[in-house]
Amino acid sequence: MEYYTWILTFHIMAVMSWMAMLFYLPRLFVYHVENIDKKEFVEIIKIQEYKIYKYIGAPAMWATIISGALMLYLNSDILSPSTGGWMHAKLTVLVFLIAYSFSLEKYRLQLQNDTCKKSGKFFRMYNEIPTMLAILIVAYVITKTFSILFTLLTIALFAFISYKIMQVKGEK
């Protein structure tokens, strides 16, 4: 277990890098779709989108997954039913975070090829998803418990926030 804390350190750094991409890339998508008529600007944004996903986001996601799997291997007791299921809840939310990450690549490619039909409002709303998922993961890890009430309240809060974002008038 001597190496466990080093793996944990690497894992946390990888998560931070991955989350930076998850928070920033949809914001670039907002700038992209809301400035579609400014070709030079859009070309710069396309380069930024590519680099943040390919050079930071995807490698950090895989580093997070690999280091997390290694920690689970070294500490498999954490998956025991006696732990209250918090790790299972975390892993479930992690699956959604991974799917979200892959969805960003799908949208990035659509934007790259000028085939994306999503609005700036959509990407503003979509940008809230990693925050909600991160809150759930951090809460499960810190409290070492799974609370269905906390989970449902968090989801409801972010559903309300998303609804309000989509209702804002005057934005694209």
PyMOL commands that set and color helices and strands:
alter all, ss='L'
color gray80, all
select helices_A, chain A and resi 4-34+39-74+76-79+81-83+86-112+120-126+129-143+148-167
alter helices_A, ss='H'
color red, helices_A
deselect
rebuild
show_as cartoon
